[in-house]
Amino acid sequence: MSQRASANEVRLIGGQWKRSKLQVLDKPGLRPTPNRVRETLFNWLGQDLSGWRCVDVFAGSGALGFEAASRGALQVVLVERDTALVRCLRDSQSRLKAASVQVEAGDGLAYLQRCAQGSVDLVFLDPPFDANVFDAALAAAAQVLADGGWAYLEADRAFTQAALQGAGWRLHRAGRAGAVFFHLLQRSLKQETPEASSH
C-alpha cells in the first residue's frame, strides 16, 4: 500500500509521532501546512523543542502544534473556534496520548490576550487568509512572547523586515510554497546597534 497520506489527512514528519496521521476535515479555507514547509520550519527551529511552550492560534488540523509536541515541547495549546475541528483535534490528542497537548475551543487572538507576557516561547500564526488578521495576530503574539521568542506566520503575501521592524520583530527566515508565504520571526525588543547593522 502507498505510504502517501490521502487528501483528508496529513502525516507528522518528525519526532516521537513521526508518520502518524492527523485527520483533515473538508472545511472552507482549511489548508494544513504542507509537509515540505513544516520540514523547513523545524529545520530552522531545530528538531528538539524540549521545554518549549507553544500556542497554535488558528489550529485547524493541528499539524503545526502536534509537530512541536512530537519534538518534545513541554506544552502545546491548540486553539480553534470551529466545533467540528475542535472535536477532531481532541480525537487526535487522545489517539496520540499527547499529554503535553491541550485543546482550547474559542478565538485564538482572545486566548493570547489572556496569556501573561513572556509565558510563550513559540506562537504559530496560520489564519484564514481572507480574514486579514495578520497584523492583529502579530500584535497579539508580541504581547505574550519574551524577548527572543519566536512566531511562525503563514500569509498570502511576503512580510518584509522593513514592515516588521517597528512592531519589534526580526525576520529570521522566510520562504514561499506556491501561493503561501511563510516566515519565522523573532521577538526583538532591543534596537540593533550601528555596529551590528553595518555588517
C-alpha positions in Angstrom: 0.0 0.0 0.0 1.1 3.5 -0.7 2.5 5.4 2.3 1.2 8.7 0.9 -1.4 10.5 3.1 -4.7 10.9 1.4 -6.3 14.3 0.8 -8.2 14.1 4.1 -5.2 13.5 6.3 -1.7 14.7 6.9 1.3 12.9 8.3 3.6 14.2 11.1 7.1 14.3 9.7 9.3 14.2 12.8 9.7 13.4 16.5 8.1 10.6 18.5 4.9 10.5 16.4 6.7 10.6 13.0 4.4 9.2 10.3 1.3 9.4 12.5 -1.7 10.6 10.6 -4.0 13.6 11.5 -7.4 13.8 10.1 -8.2 16.9 7.9 -11.9 17.8 7.7 -13.2 19.3 4.5 -13.7 22.9 5.6 -13.6 26.1 3.5 -10.3 27.8 4.0 -8.7 24.9 5.9 -5.2 24.3 4.3 -2.8 22.4 6.5 0.8 23.5 6.3 2.4 21.3 3.6 5.0 18.7 4.7 7.8 20.5 2.9 7.0 23.7 4.7 6.8 22.0 8.1 10.1 20.3 7.4 11.7 23.6 6.6 10.3 25.3 9.6 11.5 22.7 12.1 14.9 22.7 10.4 15.0 26.4 11.1 13.8 26.0 14.7 15.8 22.9 15.5 14.4 19.4 15.9 14.4 19.3 19.7 11.9 21.7 21.3 12.2 20.2 24.8 10.9 22.6 27.4 9.2 25.0 24.9 5.7 26.4 25.5 3.8 26.8 22.2 0.5 28.1 21.1 -1.1 27.2 17.8 -3.6 30.1 17.5 -5.6 29.0 14.4 -5.0 25.3 14.9 -7.2 23.8 12.1 -5.8 20.2 11.7 -3.3 20.8 14.5 -0.4 19.8 12.2 2.0 22.6 13.5 1.2 22.1 17.1 1.4 18.3 17.0 4.7 18.6 15.2 6.0 20.7 18.1 4.7 18.3 20.7 6.2 15.4 18.8 9.6 17.1 19.1 9.3 17.4 22.9 7.6 20.7 23.6 6.6 21.0 27.2 3.2 22.4 26.5 1.3 23.0 23.3 -2.1 24.7 23.3 -4.2 24.3 20.2 -6.9 27.0 19.9 -9.7 26.5 17.4 -13.2 28.1 17.2 -14.8 25.6 14.8 -16.6 23.0 16.9 -16.1 20.1 14.4 -12.4 20.9 14.2 -12.1 21.0 18.0 -13.6 17.5 18.2 -11.1 16.3 15.6 -8.2 17.9 17.5 -9.3 16.2 20.7 -9.6 12.9 18.9 -6.0 13.3 17.6 -4.8 14.3 21.1 -6.4 11.2 22.6 -5.2 8.8 19.9 -1.6 10.0 20.2 -1.8 10.1 24.0 -0.4 13.6 23.7 -0.2 14.6 27.4 1.6 17.9 26.5 -1.2 19.0 24.1 -4.2 21.0 25.4 -7.1 21.8 23.0 -9.0 25.1 23.7 -12.3 25.9 21.9 -12.5 29.6 21.1 -10.9 32.6 19.5 -7.1 32.3 19.2 -6.4 36.0 19.5 -8.6 36.3 22.5 -6.7 33.4 24.1 -3.4 35.2 23.5 -4.8 38.3 25.2 -5.3 36.2 28.4 -1.8 34.9 28.4 0.9 36.5 30.5 3.8 38.4 28.9 6.8 36.1 28.4 4.7 32.9 29.0 5.1 31.5 25.5 8.2 30.6 23.5 6.6 30.0 20.1 3.4 31.1 18.5 2.1 29.6 15.3 0.0 32.0 13.2 -1.7 30.4 10.2 -5.0 32.3 10.0 -7.6 32.0 7.2 -6.1 34.4 4.5 -9.4 36.1 3.8 -9.9 37.1 7.4 -7.0 39.6 7.0 -6.0 39.4 10.7 -2.2 39.2 10.1 -1.4 42.5 11.8 -3.7 41.8 14.7 -2.3 38.3 15.2 1.3 39.6 15.2 0.4 42.2 17.7 -1.3 39.7 20.0 1.7 37.3 19.7 4.1 40.1 20.5 2.3 40.6 23.9 3.0 37.0 25.1 6.5 36.3 23.8 9.6 37.2 25.8 12.5 38.9 24.1 13.9 36.3 21.8 10.7 34.3 21.4 9.5 33.1 18.0 6.4 33.5 15.8 5.7 31.5 12.7 3.5 33.3 10.2 1.8 31.9 7.1 0.3 34.5 4.8 -0.8 35.3 1.2 2.0 37.9 0.9 5.5 38.4 2.0 6.2 40.4 5.2 9.5 42.3 4.9 11.9 43.3 7.6 11.0 46.9 6.9 7.4 46.3 7.6 8.0 44.3 10.7 10.7 46.4 12.4 8.5 49.0 14.0 6.5 46.2 15.7 9.5 44.8 17.4 10.1 41.7 15.1 13.2 40.5 13.4 12.6 38.5 10.2 14.8 35.4 10.8 13.9 33.3 7.7 11.3 33.3 5.0 10.2 31.1 2.1 7.4 30.5 -0.4 5.5 27.4 -1.4 3.1 28.2 -4.2 0.7 30.9 -3.1 1.8 30.6 0.5 4.5 32.8 2.1 5.9 31.6 5.3 8.0 33.5 7.8 9.9 32.8 11.0 10.0 35.9 13.2 11.9 36.6 16.4 10.6 39.0 19.0 13.3 41.7 19.4 12.8 44.4 22.0 16.4 45.7 21.6 17.3 48.0 18.8 20.3 47.0 16.7 23.5 48.9 17.4 25.0 50.7 14.4 27.9 48.3 14.5 25.6 45.3 14.3 23.5 46.7 11.5 26.5 47.6 9.4 27.7 44.0 8.9 
